[in-house]
Amino acid sequence: MHGSNFNDMENGIRHVAVIMDGNGRWATSRGLERIEGHYRGVEAVRHAINAALKAGIEYLTIYAFSKENWGRRKDEVNGLMELFCKTISLEVPSLIEKGVRVRFLCDRVGLSEDVVGSLDYCESKTGHCERMTLLVALNYGARDEIVSAVKAIAAKAAGGEVSPSDIDEKMLESCLYTAAIPDPDLIIRTSGEQRLSNFLLWQAAYSEFYFTPVLWPDFTEESFREALCEFGRRKRRFGKTE
């Protein structure tokens, strides 16, 4: 599909989400420290951004660090946090030039002041960009996101702002990190694993899934295009008949 016009074959795709998996395995298979795989994975993020821009995708979400990832070795977690701060500061000029606005789907509680400062800096500097929105799920867990939304609605109900009969899907969605953002049309997961891993559980209700054995550091623009090609062959019915 080299040279194809992917805007002609998107089939209405607006939002692609990616579970970036396989950085550690990529590194260990080469006799490297796991953190080296994460550094190499940054280049794959650039590939995904470029491919999404060329395809006219409006929203690209990447799963950078889950709530469960805190259970990894301390040196790897510390290295990841250092990588986030360094990468954000280095990538902001390029993201602005490309017209990419960055938003973090993030629980900031538990993150260091340096990390929070980097997130705020990136969001403020790119806030005016309109070509594409890059959503970065960091310190994120879908169940935690849903519980937080339920707590927010419960607080409103306790305060008499809403009655239980007013609560519906639209209200809950308005309290999620992704409020006002369309659900992902396509979710890509690399490295051969086939599960959601607590990622966008509410939003993925009718997403299409694309699993590839490619490890994330080896994921290229062509890999992204292949996923879009597969999506273009799918027939989405949303529970209805054709």
Backbone as CSV, one residue per row, in Angstrom:
resi,resn,N_x,N_y,N_z,CA_x,CA_y,CA_z,C_x,C_y,C_z
1,MET,0.821,-1.203,0.000,0.000,0.000,0.000,0.863,1.265,0.000
2,HIS,2.098,1.155,-0.444,2.965,2.329,-0.482,2.363,3.391,-1.384
3,GLY,2.398,4.651,-0.905,1.954,5.752,-1.725,0.451,5.904,-1.817
4,SER,-0.326,5.071,-1.113,-1.774,5.164,-1.177,-2.251,6.430,-0.472
5,ASN,-3.391,6.922,-0.900,-4.003,8.057,-0.225,-4.883,7.523,0.890
6,PHE,-4.357,7.558,2.107,-5.085,6.939,3.208,-6.300,7.748,3.625
7,ASN,-6.336,9.028,3.256,-7.539,9.792,3.541,-8.726,9.248,2.767
8,ASP,-8.469,8.590,1.630,-9.543,8.042,0.820,-10.037,6.704,1.360
9,MET,-9.273,6.077,2.246,-9.627,4.729,2.684,-9.866,4.635,4.184
10,GLU,-9.930,5.762,4.862,-10.049,5.727,6.313,-11.400,5.204,6.782
11,ASN,-12.406,5.315,5.943,-13.737,4.853,6.328,-14.237,5.579,7.577
12,GLY,-13.997,6.871,7.613,-14.503,7.686,8.721,-13.686,7.624,9.990
13,ILE,-12.496,7.094,9.957,-11.690,6.953,11.168,-11.209,8.326,11.653
14,ARG,-11.455,8.591,12.937,-11.054,9.861,13.539,-10.028,9.672,14.651
15,HIS,-10.124,8.544,15.346,-9.349,8.376,16.581,-8.704,6.991,16.583
16,VAL,-7.389,6.974,16.700,-6.629,5.728,16.819,-5.935,5.723,18.173
17,ALA,-6.029,4.615,18.893,-5.351,4.470,20.179,-4.344,3.324,20.080
18,VAL,-3.234,3.465,20.766,-2.151,2.484,20.658,-1.670,2.048,22.040
19,ILE,-1.641,0.725,22.246,-1.005,0.148,23.433,0.413,-0.224,23.009
20,MET,1.370,0.576,23.455,2.759,0.429,23.013,3.443,-0.645,23.868
21,ASP,3.512,-1.847,23.345,3.992,-2.974,24.142,5.224,-3.592,23.492
22,GLY,6.150,-4.049,24.342,7.302,-4.794,23.841,8.635,-4.088,23.956
23,ASN,8.666,-2.911,24.590,9.937,-2.194,24.728,10.974,-3.003,25.508
24,GLY,10.540,-3.548,26.659,11.465,-4.314,27.494,11.971,-5.564,26.801
25,ARG,11.047,-6.294,26.141,11.443,-7.512,25.433,12.395,-7.206,24.281
26,TRP,12.154,-6.082,23.606,13.042,-5.674,22.515,14.470,-5.492,23.042
27,ALA,14.587,-4.853,24.212,15.902,-4.580,24.779,16.588,-5.850,25.286
28,THR,15.848,-6.646,26.064,16.470,-7.837,26.643,16.877,-8.845,25.575
29,SER,16.139,-8.903,24.480,16.501,-9.827,23.404,17.811,-9.422,22.728
30,ARG,18.228,-8.183,22.971,19.484,-7.667,22.409,20.563,-7.513,23.476
31,GLY,20.284,-8.032,24.682,21.261,-7.956,25.752,21.396,-6.570,26.358
32,LEU,20.356,-5.735,26.204,20.378,-4.365,26.716,19.514,-4.244,27.964
33,GLU,19.716,-3.179,28.712,18.837,-2.879,29.844,17.448,-2.531,29.303
34,ARG,16.401,-2.851,30.059,15.030,-2.624,29.595,14.770,-1.158,29.243
35,ILE,15.391,-0.235,29.988,15.159,1.184,29.739,15.593,1.571,28.330
36,GLU,16.577,0.861,27.774,17.031,1.172,26.419,15.911,0.929,25.404
37,GLY,15.054,-0.040,25.688,13.917,-0.292,24.813,12.925,0.856,24.843
38,HIS,12.760,1.458,26.020,11.851,2.595,26.141,12.394,3.813,25.393
39,TYR,13.722,4.012,25.457,14.320,5.108,24.694,14.129,4.884,23.201
40,ARG,14.317,3.646,22.757,14.110,3.330,21.340,12.629,3.486,20.969
41,GLY,11.749,3.245,21.920,10.319,3.362,21.667,9.881,4.781,21.365
42,VAL,10.648,5.773,21.812,10.315,7.174,21.531,10.315,7.413,20.021
43,GLU,11.252,6.806,19.321,11.303,6.958,17.863,10.056,6.372,17.216
44,ALA,9.557,5.262,17.771,8.328,4.657,17.240,7.129,5.582,17.464
45,VAL,7.129,6.325,18.566,6.059,7.307,18.792,6.098,8.364,17.700
46,ARG,7.295,8.809,17.338,7.419,9.788,16.251,6.860,9.223,14.952
47,HIS,7.155,7.956,14.678,6.630,7.318,13.463,5.100,7.317,13.478
48,ALA,4.527,6.964,14.621,3.070,6.887,14.731,2.440,8.265,14.531
49,ILE,3.044,9.284,15.117,2.530,10.645,14.958,2.566,11.062,13.494
50,ASN,3.695,10.820,12.842,3.822,11.203,11.431,2.822,10.464,10.557
51,ALA,2.656,9.170,10.798,1.715,8.379,10.004,0.282,8.839,10.238
52,ALA,-0.050,9.150,11.479,-1.398,9.615,11.798,-1.683,10.960,11.137
53,LEU,-0.694,11.843,11.141,-0.858,13.143,10.496,-1.086,12.978,8.992
54,LYS,-0.313,12.121,8.366,-0.461,11.902,6.925,-1.822,11.316,6.580
55,ALA,-2.384,10.538,7.504,-3.677,9.895,7.266,-4.846,10.798,7.644
56,GLY,-4.569,11.965,8.187,-5.640,12.870,8.563,-6.367,12.476,9.833
57,ILE,-5.709,11.691,10.692,-6.316,11.284,11.962,-6.432,12.514,12.868
58,GLU,-7.568,12.661,13.529,-7.778,13.819,14.408,-7.218,13.604,15.810
59,TYR,-7.323,12.365,16.302,-6.891,12.050,17.665,-6.035,10.784,17.658
60,LEU,-4.887,10.871,18.308,-4.018,9.711,18.488,-3.748,9.577,19.980
61,THR,-4.118,8.424,20.548,-3.893,8.180,21.977,-2.827,7.114,22.147
62,ILE,-1.851,7.361,23.010,-0.820,6.365,23.287,-0.827,6.051,24.780
63,TYR,-0.674,4.764,25.088,-0.673,4.285,26.469,0.770,4.263,26.940
64,ALA,1.161,5.285,27.714,2.568,5.458,28.070,2.955,4.796,29.387
65,PHE,2.055,4.863,30.395,2.398,4.331,31.716,1.113,4.080,32.472
66,SER,0.917,2.844,32.897,-0.323,2.481,33.582,-0.144,2.548,35.096
67,LYS,-1.251,2.526,35.788,-1.216,2.465,37.248,-0.448,1.236,37.718
68,GLU,-0.623,0.144,36.975,0.019,-1.119,37.355,1.534,-1.087,37.143
69,ASN,2.006,-0.188,36.281,3.435,-0.137,35.986,4.285,0.291,37.177
70,TRP,3.641,0.873,38.209,4.398,1.234,39.402,4.975,-0.006,40.077
71,GLY,4.439,-1.186,39.765,4.928,-2.421,40.361,6.198,-2.954,39.716
72,ARG,6.696,-2.271,38.696,7.947,-2.698,38.063,9.150,-2.309,38.922
73,ARG,10.328,-2.787,38.509,11.547,-2.469,39.244,11.711,-0.963,39.392
74,LYS,12.180,-0.539,40.562,12.283,0.891,40.855,13.189,1.612,39.861
75,ASP,14.295,0.974,39.462,15.207,1.645,38.549,14.567,1.849,37.176
76,GLU,13.712,0.901,36.745,13.036,1.065,35.463,11.997,2.181,35.537
77,VAL,11.238,2.216,36.648,10.229,3.269,36.815,10.891,4.643,36.866
78,ASN,11.968,4.766,37.630,12.668,6.045,37.716,13.207,6.462,36.353
79,GLY,13.717,5.486,35.602,14.224,5.771,34.267,13.123,6.227,33.326
80,LEU,11.937,5.622,33.464,10.805,6.017,32.633,10.373,7.446,32.940
81,MET,10.306,7.800,34.218,9.902,9.150,34.587,10.908,10.182,34.082
82,GLU,12.181,9.845,34.159,13.219,10.738,33.631,13.068,10.874,32.115
83,LEU,12.752,9.760,31.475,12.564,9.769,30.017,11.375,10.644,29.630
84,PHE,10.269,10.548,30.375,9.091,11.367,30.076,9.456,12.847,30.099
85,CYS,10.121,13.274,31.173,10.469,14.689,31.317,11.397,15.145,30.191
86,LYS,12.411,14.346,29.911,13.380,14.707,28.882,12.728,14.754,27.505
87,THR,11.911,13.739,27.205,11.285,13.657,25.891,10.311,14.801,25.659
88,ILE,9.511,15.098,26.680,8.521,16.175,26.548,9.204,17.495,26.200
89,SER,10.264,17.826,26.927,10.929,19.110,26.683,11.569,19.151,25.302
90,LEU,12.104,18.020,24.835,12.762,17.981,23.535,11.775,17.978,22.372
91,GLU,10.612,17.360,22.565,9.673,17.176,21.459,8.716,18.342,21.249
92,VAL,8.554,19.211,22.244,7.568,20.299,22.133,7.744,21.142,20.869
93,PRO,8.951,21.621,20.533,9.091,22.437,19.309,8.634,21.701,18.049
94,SER,8.982,20.420,17.934,8.582,19.637,16.765,7.071,19.447,16.724
95,LEU,6.461,19.193,17.873,5.007,19.010,17.926,4.282,20.295,17.526
96,ILE,4.790,21.424,17.982,4.187,22.705,17.612,4.300,22.925,16.104
97,GLU,5.480,22.634,15.562,5.697,22.807,14.116,4.738,21.944,13.301
98,LYS,4.433,20.751,13.813,3.536,19.837,13.106,2.061,20.131,13.376
99,GLY,1.780,21.010,14.324,0.398,21.343,14.654,-0.268,20.340,15.573
100,VAL,0.521,19.713,16.443,0.002,18.673,17.336,-0.208,19.225,18.746
101,ARG,-1.445,19.182,19.173,-1.782,19.575,20.540,-1.668,18.341,21.435
102,VAL,-1.107,18.487,22.614,-0.922,17.367,23.536,-1.815,17.530,24.752
103,ARG,-2.501,16.458,25.096,-3.276,16.395,26.329,-2.908,15.114,27.061
104,PHE,-2.888,15.162,28.374,-2.554,13.983,29.164,-3.792,13.427,29.842
105,LEU,-4.050,12.147,29.613,-5.098,11.425,30.328,-4.395,10.890,31.563
106,CYS,-4.514,11.622,32.643,-3.537,11.408,33.705,-4.096,11.700,35.088
107,ASP,-3.768,10.812,36.020,-3.965,11.088,37.437,-2.638,11.664,37.930
108,ARG,-2.618,12.951,38.217,-1.366,13.603,38.597,-0.941,13.294,40.031
109,VAL,-1.866,12.740,40.837,-1.527,12.380,42.218,-0.478,11.264,42.196
110,GLY,0.596,11.455,42.922,1.644,10.450,42.983,2.805,10.726,42.046
111,LEU,2.617,11.651,41.099,3.707,12.018,40.206,4.559,13.104,40.853
112,SER,5.833,13.120,40.514,6.733,14.115,41.092,6.432,15.505,40.533
113,GLU,6.913,16.533,41.238,6.718,17.909,40.774,7.359,18.124,39.410
114,ASP,8.502,17.495,39.169,9.183,17.638,37.881,8.322,17.082,36.751
115,VAL,7.728,15.906,36.970,6.898,15.290,35.938,5.648,16.134,35.691
116,VAL,4.971,16.538,36.766,3.760,17.357,36.621,4.085,18.667,35.911
117,GLY,5.223,19.269,36.265,5.639,20.507,35.610,5.860,20.305,34.117
118,SER,6.448,19.167,33.743,6.678,18.864,32.330,5.361,18.680,31.581
119,LEU,4.401,18.014,32.232,3.096,17.801,31.602,2.392,19.138,31.372
120,ASP,2.386,19.969,32.398,1.728,21.276,32.294,2.387,22.137,31.219
121,TYR,3.722,22.087,31.162,4.468,22.859,30.166,4.078,22.428,28.753
122,CYS,4.030,21.130,28.536,3.715,20.601,27.210,2.292,20.967,26.793
123,GLU,1.339,20.815,27.707,-0.054,21.130,27.392,-0.227,22.618,27.082
124,SER,0.436,23.470,27.857,0.272,24.913,27.655,0.933,25.372,26.355
125,LYS,2.108,24.830,26.036,2.835,25.248,24.836,2.167,24.782,23.550
126,THR,1.502,23.633,23.600,0.892,23.081,22.379,-0.613,23.328,22.322
127,GLY,-1.153,24.022,23.301,-2.604,24.177,23.412,-3.262,24.850,22.222
128,HIS,-2.503,25.648,21.465,-3.079,26.367,20.329,-3.081,25.542,19.040
129,CYS,-2.417,24.395,19.052,-2.289,23.584,17.829,-3.622,22.903,17.500
130,GLU,-3.918,22.770,16.214,-5.237,22.285,15.818,-5.220,21.164,14.779
131,ARG,-4.054,20.783,14.294,-4.031,19.763,13.231,-4.386,18.383,13.765
132,MET,-3.860,18.029,14.929,-4.150,16.735,15.550,-3.959,16.857,17.052
133,THR,-4.706,16.065,17.813,-4.534,16.013,19.263,-3.888,14.690,19.639
134,LEU,-2.763,14.766,20.328,-2.071,13.594,20.852,-2.448,13.455,22.315
135,LEU,-3.110,12.348,22.648,-3.519,12.069,24.022,-2.554,11.049,24.609
136,VAL,-1.947,11.389,25.726,-0.966,10.504,26.351,-1.541,9.993,27.668
137,ALA,-1.819,8.697,27.733,-2.334,8.079,28.956,-1.147,7.767,29.861
138,LEU,-1.031,8.515,30.941,0.116,8.425,31.835,-0.385,8.318,33.267
139,ASN,0.174,7.359,34.012,-0.350,7.053,35.353,-1.862,6.838,35.242
140,TYR,-2.211,6.025,34.267,-3.611,5.850,33.872,-4.083,4.424,34.143
141,GLY,-5.345,4.323,34.556,-6.012,3.031,34.671,-7.477,3.257,34.354
142,ALA,-8.035,2.482,33.460,-9.417,2.704,33.034,-10.415,2.505,34.175
143,ARG,-10.196,1.484,35.006,-11.111,1.270,36.125,-11.058,2.456,37.084
144,ASP,-9.865,2.960,37.338,-9.705,4.119,38.204,-10.404,5.336,37.602
145,GLU,-10.294,5.497,36.283,-10.958,6.610,35.596,-12.475,6.535,35.773
146,ILE,-13.028,5.336,35.624,-14.474,5.160,35.761,-14.912,5.406,37.205
147,VAL,-14.140,4.889,38.165,-14.470,5.116,39.582,-14.442,6.604,39.901
148,SER,-13.455,7.320,39.381,-13.373,8.758,39.620,-14.590,9.475,39.054
149,ALA,-15.043,9.040,37.881,-16.231,9.646,37.271,-17.467,9.384,38.120
150,VAL,-17.588,8.151,38.623,-18.730,7.798,39.465,-18.716,8.627,40.755
151,LYS,-17.544,8.808,41.340,-17.430,9.625,42.560,-17.854,11.064,42.290
152,ALA,-17.466,11.598,41.133,-17.836,12.975,40.797,-19.347,13.117,40.668
153,ILE,-19.979,12.123,40.046,-21.438,12.157,39.899,-22.111,11.968,41.255
154,ALA,-21.561,11.075,42.083,-22.130,10.838,43.412,-22.067,12.103,44.264
155,ALA,-20.969,12.848,44.135,-20.836,14.097,44.889,-21.899,15.106,44.450
156,LYS,-22.157,15.153,43.140,-23.203,16.064,42.635,-24.582,15.635,43.139
157,ALA,-24.806,14.326,43.157,-26.096,13.818,43.645,-26.272,14.119,45.127
158,ALA,-25.190,13.934,45.893,-25.258,14.207,47.339,-25.510,15.685,47.607
159,GLY,-25.019,16.542,46.709,-25.209,17.971,46.873,-26.506,18.484,46.277
160,GLY,-27.301,17.567,45.734,-28.586,17.952,45.177,-28.519,18.561,43.790
161,GLU,-27.333,18.486,43.145,-27.189,19.053,41.794,-27.866,18.190,40.740
162,VAL,-27.869,16.878,40.955,-28.521,15.959,40.025,-29.308,14.931,40.838
163,SER,-30.310,14.356,40.208,-31.044,13.264,40.841,-30.617,11.962,40.190
164,PRO,-30.754,10.827,40.889,-30.344,9.546,40.309,-30.959,9.278,38.938
165,SER,-32.179,9.744,38.719,-32.835,9.494,37.436,-32.194,10.281,36.293
166,ASP,-31.398,11.305,36.623,-30.724,12.102,35.598,-29.451,11.422,35.081
167,ILE,-28.950,10.453,35.842,-27.662,9.844,35.502,-27.812,8.928,34.298
168,ASP,-27.009,9.183,33.257,-27.019,8.353,32.055,-25.597,8.264,31.495
169,GLU,-25.454,7.598,30.359,-24.125,7.429,29.772,-23.467,8.763,29.471
170,LYS,-24.251,9.695,28.953,-23.693,10.991,28.577,-23.107,11.704,29.789
171,MET,-23.782,11.617,30.933,-23.275,12.270,32.131,-21.974,11.626,32.590
172,LEU,-21.934,10.292,32.571,-20.712,9.623,32.992,-19.563,9.961,32.050
173,GLU,-19.833,9.954,30.753,-18.796,10.275,29.776,-18.234,11.680,29.986
174,SER,-19.089,12.598,30.433,-18.649,13.975,30.646,-17.687,14.090,31.819
175,CYS,-17.617,13.063,32.659,-16.727,13.071,33.818,-15.459,12.246,33.594
176,LEU,-15.311,11.647,32.416,-14.108,10.882,32.099,-13.000,11.819,31.623
177,TYR,-11.750,11.329,31.636,-10.633,12.122,31.123,-10.867,12.494,29.659
178,THR,-11.584,11.641,28.940,-11.775,11.818,27.497,-13.059,12.573,27.156
179,ALA,-13.615,13.315,28.090,-14.845,14.069,27.838,-14.697,14.905,26.567
180,ALA,-15.718,14.837,25.704,-15.779,15.600,24.445,-14.840,15.065,23.367
181,ILE,-14.198,13.940,23.616,-13.319,13.321,22.619,-14.017,12.070,22.085
182,PRO,-14.054,11.868,20.775,-14.723,10.677,20.243,-14.037,9.395,20.688
183,ASP,-14.817,8.333,20.857,-14.239,7.044,21.220,-13.276,6.575,20.128
184,PRO,-12.257,5.793,20.484,-11.323,5.310,19.459,-12.019,4.391,18.457
185,ASP,-11.787,4.657,17.184,-12.297,3.775,16.140,-11.452,2.514,16.063
186,LEU,-10.162,2.667,16.296,-9.216,1.565,16.163,-8.251,1.575,17.341
187,ILE,-8.045,0.391,17.937,-7.045,0.234,18.994,-5.994,-0.764,18.502
188,ILE,-4.753,-0.313,18.476,-3.625,-1.127,18.036,-2.848,-1.592,19.256
189,ARG,-2.495,-2.874,19.285,-1.586,-3.340,20.328,-0.434,-4.097,19.676
190,THR,0.773,-3.726,20.064,1.965,-4.366,19.516,2.442,-5.512,20.407
191,SER,3.404,-6.247,19.930,4.143,-7.309,20.636,3.428,-8.653,20.709
192,GLY,2.256,-8.771,20.078,1.579,-10.063,20.044,0.609,-10.316,21.180
193,GLU,0.619,-9.472,22.206,-0.340,-9.640,23.299,-1.733,-9.209,22.824
194,GLN,-2.765,-9.886,23.335,-4.124,-9.604,22.867,-5.055,-9.355,24.058
195,ARG,-4.870,-8.202,24.677,-5.724,-7.796,25.799,-5.658,-6.278,25.918
196,LEU,-6.609,-5.711,26.663,-6.690,-4.260,26.812,-5.823,-3.713,27.945
197,SER,-5.523,-4.537,28.928,-4.663,-4.114,30.038,-5.141,-2.821,30.698
198,ASN,-6.450,-2.785,31.009,-7.018,-1.663,31.764,-6.886,-0.340,31.011
199,PHE,-7.079,-0.381,29.702,-6.931,0.790,28.844,-8.258,1.135,28.170
200,LEU,-8.781,2.313,28.422,-9.971,2.839,27.756,-11.132,1.835,27.734
201,LEU,-11.406,1.230,28.878,-12.428,0.178,28.931,-13.807,0.694,28.535
202,TRP,-14.172,1.873,29.001,-15.471,2.440,28.640,-15.483,2.847,27.166
203,GLN,-14.433,3.519,26.744,-14.381,4.093,25.398,-14.236,3.040,24.301
204,ALA,-13.775,1.844,24.652,-13.490,0.814,23.649,-14.692,-0.064,23.317
205,ALA,-15.883,0.320,23.760,-17.066,-0.526,23.598,-17.263,-1.019,22.168
206,TYR,-17.030,-0.154,21.173,-17.210,-0.555,19.784,-15.979,-0.264,18.929
207,SER,-14.828,-0.237,19.564,-13.588,-0.059,18.819,-13.243,-1.334,18.058
208,GLU,-12.570,-1.165,16.929,-11.968,-2.289,16.232,-10.578,-2.513,16.825
209,PHE,-10.139,-3.787,16.856,-8.833,-4.108,17.431,-7.894,-4.649,16.358
210,TYR,-6.634,-4.256,16.481,-5.599,-4.725,15.557,-4.397,-5.142,16.390
211,PHE,-4.091,-6.437,16.361,-2.954,-6.963,17.110,-1.841,-7.337,16.141
212,THR,-0.625,-6.933,16.476,0.525,-7.228,15.632,1.654,-7.788,16.484
213,PRO,2.420,-8.753,15.966,3.555,-9.289,16.726,4.748,-8.341,16.781
214,VAL,4.716,-7.271,16.013,5.826,-6.323,15.987,6.017,-5.697,17.366
215,LEU,7.243,-5.711,17.875,7.542,-5.047,19.146,7.542,-3.539,18.927
216,TRP,7.122,-2.793,19.934,6.911,-1.361,19.736,8.122,-0.625,19.165
217,PRO,9.355,-0.870,19.615,10.490,-0.133,19.031,10.670,-0.374,17.535
218,ASP,10.106,-1.457,17.018,10.211,-1.756,15.588,8.988,-1.290,14.803
219,PHE,8.062,-0.614,15.453,6.832,-0.156,14.816,7.133,1.092,13.986
220,THR,6.836,1.036,12.700,7.187,2.098,11.767,5.932,2.775,11.206
221,GLU,6.153,3.772,10.371,5.017,4.398,9.684,4.291,3.367,8.831
222,GLU,5.046,2.487,8.209,4.418,1.443,7.392,3.571,0.515,8.260
223,SER,4.040,0.225,9.466,3.259,-0.605,10.393,1.929,0.060,10.711
224,PHE,1.965,1.368,10.921,0.742,2.122,11.216,-0.196,2.079,10.010
225,ARG,0.354,2.260,8.832,-0.469,2.238,7.621,-1.113,0.876,7.411
226,GLU,-0.380,-0.182,7.739,-0.940,-1.531,7.608,-2.158,-1.702,8.519
227,ALA,-2.078,-1.133,9.724,-3.212,-1.199,10.652,-4.409,-0.441,10.082
228,LEU,-4.159,0.728,9.466,-5.236,1.490,8.861,-5.846,0.742,7.674
229,CYS,-5.004,0.056,6.920,-5.506,-0.739,5.795,-6.444,-1.833,6.292
230,GLU,-6.043,-2.501,7.366,-6.889,-3.552,7.936,-8.201,-2.953,8.437
231,PHE,-8.136,-1.814,9.068,-9.358,-1.151,9.528,-10.286,-0.846,8.351
232,GLY,-9.693,-0.425,7.249,-10.489,-0.096,6.073,-11.245,-1.280,5.502
233,ARG,-10.783,-2.497,5.852,-11.473,-3.706,5.361,-12.571,-4.182,6.304
234,ARG,-12.635,-3.577,7.498,-13.634,-4.000,8.478,-15.000,-3.388,8.145
235,LYS,-16.059,-4.080,8.546,-17.418,-3.554,8.434,-17.939,-3.333,9.844
236,ARG,-18.160,-2.092,10.195,-18.591,-1.743,11.547,-20.109,-1.630,11.579
237,ARG,-20.726,-2.425,12.435,-22.186,-2.469,12.486,-22.756,-1.873,13.777
238,PHE,-21.942,-1.747,14.805,-22.381,-1.191,16.088,-23.631,-1.902,16.610
239,GLY,-23.644,-3.232,16.469,-24.760,-4.015,16.981,-25.943,-4.109,16.048
240,LYS,-25.849,-3.447,14.894,-26.980,-3.449,13.950,-26.644,-4.344,12.764
241,THR,-27.609,-4.536,11.892,-27.359,-5.263,10.660,-27.026,-4.281,9.560
242,GLU,-26.428,-4.792,8.488,-26.076,-3.904,7.380,-27.313,-3.399,6.681
